[in-house]
Each structure stands twice: as C-alpha cells, then as structure tokens.
C-alpha cells in the first residue's frame, strides 16, 4: 500500500508532517490506521491510498500512454513525408503539363510533312 498526499496549502501540518502542495508518496506502514483516518478527514489534504494493484495499473497505463505518444509521433512523421511526396508529385505533374504544352506548340509550328 502507498499513500499519496498533497496539501491545498504549502506547509500545512498534520500528523507530525508539514505537507506541501506537491504530491508526496509515503510507503506502507508510515501512518497508523488512526493517522490515515485523520489525514483522510482533513479537508486541506488530498489523500490517496493505493494498493499494489493500483500502482501496477498506473504503470501499465503510463506505458500505454508512452506507446500511444510514440505512435502518434510516428504517424505525424509519416503524414509529413506523405505531404512532401504529394507536393513533389504536384510539381512533377505541373512540369509534365508544361512539357506537353511545349510539344503541342512546337508541333503546331512545324510545317506538314511533304510526301
């Protein structure tokens, strides 16, 4: 079991500890059952009591979030590469159209073949 505590006010004292506004994790057995009851009842404190299963779930969720963030970054890179390829293709299509126009123009200027 792990106990997480943060205070709504810096240096708020309860059960012999000055609690800060940042979350602090305390190990199992740090607080007696009576201390936990007092801490949980204190409106100036946010207290979470986490089991090993809760902590394992948090780690699993954190890993899932990391994998998801990595996949999202990879997808953004692939999208950027695709956009670049689309821009390159558009440039090539434009160059091809210009060449075709030049060929048509040149064909119109040439005199017909005499047979």
Secondary structure as UniProt FT lines:
FT   STRAND          2..7
FT   TURN            10..11
FT   STRAND          12..14
FT   TURN            15..16
FT   STRAND          17..19
FT   STRAND          24..26
FT   TURN            28..29
FT   HELIX           33..41
FT   TURN            43..44
FT   STRAND          45..50
FT   HELIX           52..109
//
